[in-house]
Amino acid sequence: MRLARLRHGLSQRQLAVRVGTSQDAISRVERGRESPSFERFRELLLAMGEEPSLRTAALDCDLSDDDLRASLSLSPAERLRESASWNLVATRLEIAGAEARRAGHPATRPSGR
């Protein structure tokens, strides 16, 4: 939305006046602090002479997979927590690997040596 607003040379305040809201409300949407409904998002874009479009695409995965179904059933906050925990695990593994390489652990040596 920010890119569209800037493309049209509008300030947040000017857009807010066009749609009858506050500059702060526009700022919250642009910063991702507030997620407007599709209808509200469309209204904001229409006020700038643009219209949103939606498209769908099939997921490139097997939807019968139990783990995928479980993941899709999580709320956005739960998915974010799960993602953060996997990032923490990956970071710890990376650190452990670097320490093993520094220590010269045989498992970290390239094969053929």
N, C-alpha and C positions, 0 to 999 in steps of 0.2 A: 504494500500500500504506500509505503514511504516513497518508493521509486516512482510510482504513478503521480503522487503529489508533487514531487520535485520536477518530474517531467513536464507538468502543467504549470510550473512556476508558482505554486501556491504555498503559503505558510500554513502551519498547523491551525493557526487562528482563523485564517480565511476559509479553510475547509470546514472548521467547526461551525462558523457562521452559516455556511451554505447548508449544513445538515441539521442545524439547531442543537448543537451540543457544545461542550466546552473544549478548549484547547488541551486541557489536561486529559480529557477522555481520548482525544486523538493520539496524544503522546503515549498513553498507556497501551493502546492498541499497537502502535508502531514499535514500541519497545518490548512487546510480547508479554506485558504485565496483565493484559486483559485480552481474552479471546472472544471476539464478537460472534454472534450467530451469523450464518451465511446470509440471512436477509439483511442484517445490519452492514455486513461487509459489502454486499451488493449496493446498498444505499450509498455508502461512502464512495465507492467507485463510480456509480452513476452520477454523483455530484461533481465528478471530475471528467465526465464524458466518456467513461470506460465501463465495460461490463465484464464481470468474471465469467469464466467458462470452466466446466468440470469435465474430467474424463476419468474413466476407470480402466484398470489393467489387471489382468489375472496375476495372482502371486506366483512366483516361480518356485513353488515348493509343493510338497505333498500335504494337503490339508488333513489327511487321515492320521498324521503323526500326532501322538498324544502330547508330546512336549509343545508342539506348535499350538494346539488347541488350548493347552493350559496357559501358554504365554498370551494368546489373544484374549483370554478371559480376564487378564489382569487389568486393573485400572491404570491410567497413565502414570499416577504417582508410584504404583507398585512396579510398573515396568521401568521407571526411572531408577528406583532403588535397586532393582535386579541388575540393571545395566551398570550402575555404579559399583555394585559388589563384584561383578565380573571384571570390570576395569581394575579394581583393587587386586584381584587374584592374578590378572595378567601382569600387573606391575611387580607384584611380589615374585612371580616366576622369572621375570626378566632380571630382576636384581639377583636372585639366586643363581641364575645362569651366568651372569657377569662375575659373581664371586667365585663360582666354580672354575670359570676360565682363568681368572687371575691366580687361583690356587693351583692351576695346572691339572685339574682332575682329568683322568684318562677318558672319561666319557665325553669330554668337550674337545678332544683332539680330532682333527679331520681324519677320515679314514684313509688308509694307504700310507700312513707314516709310522 
